[in-house]
């Protein structure tokens, strides 16, 4: 997924408009964008929107950001919205494998109750919003735990809540660059996603009118290995989609690499265009092709 657009769950008009924004995924938000006294109404609006959006032609993936497990609100969120069968759940303040498994167990119960296959609902953790979560990232590696890994659709990170947890005055320095702890959280998210064999999704660009800055942030994120980026405004979606869409030349090269290995079954190294390529080149090419597929195929 390239652009994943947050939309407040308590804003029905914005939810309907977001369907046409061009994002690969919509994240209907019940957490930060909804005031405490608006949670119940947001759940009703979110459930109604998801129920009618599921049958929309060419729709994006439909995710729901629930409230964090530690708030005690997650179960009410799921009870209200799971009958509408979202494609996935965004779990904020996720502290590693333990929290992902806890959410997975809840989802299993809801899926059984509405006739969905076990594992049908994916999980996208926001995995760096507390110090404890950052230190638990390694637990998400493939094979590192039982009960939930198959649900992972990716990993993403956040710097705002982490700053608050640390008591930091800012998460960017005087030049606008991430401070050291934020850079560390970003890097660890990339490493954890690679270890879990899922895509890494970059965090939001909060200056939503600064499209030039967003484009630079997307270029840097793609360079470093991120597959997409969270968005907080529909105007950010075209910039993110363009930045993370592989070029035709890159796709043609990736397909040539895949074809070369297919023509030499069992080979560890193949020659192509005067260069010797090994298995890491094949994995990179396969991931590029997968990212260029439609949202439903990528998920």
PyMOL commands that set and color helices and strands:
alter all, ss='L'
color gray80, all
select helices_A, chain A and resi 12-18+36-53+69-71+74-84+96-114+131-135+137-140+149-151+160-166+180-196+211-224+234-244+248-262+279-292+295-298
alter helices_A, ss='H'
color red, helices_A
select strands_A, chain A and resi 3-8+25-29+61-66+88-91+122-126+152-156+200-202+228-231+269-272+275-278
alter strands_A, ss='S'
color yellow, strands_A
deselect
rebuild
show_as cartoon
